[in-house]
Amino acid sequence: MNVVALAHNITDEREDYLDKPIDAVRAYCKEHGYKITKDYNDDNQLINDIKLKDVKPKRIVFWGIYEDYPKLVRLCSTRGIELITTFPKLV
């Protein structure tokens, strides 16, 4: 299954008490049997790659809230891509 991971680095005070975002995404994928085929730390690059058909994910697992990625939410909705958050407050 084609799964893409999206996780930004934390560069503020949250870094002290939250797991690294990519570690949370990888753990979630492992727990659910998803194999990550590519990972991104820039949502704009991911969006461009999807539009250019450089990647064709069935699922995108990301660390964050849906409201932070409105363009990605719309793109996934129109392309039938499942968008899953691993953000601790929403899981």
Secondary structure, DSSP 8 states (H G I E B T S, - for coil): --EEEE-----SGGGGTS--HHHHHHHHHHHTT--EEEEES-HHHHHHHHHTTS---SEEEESS-GGG-HHHHHHHHHHT-EEEE--TTT-
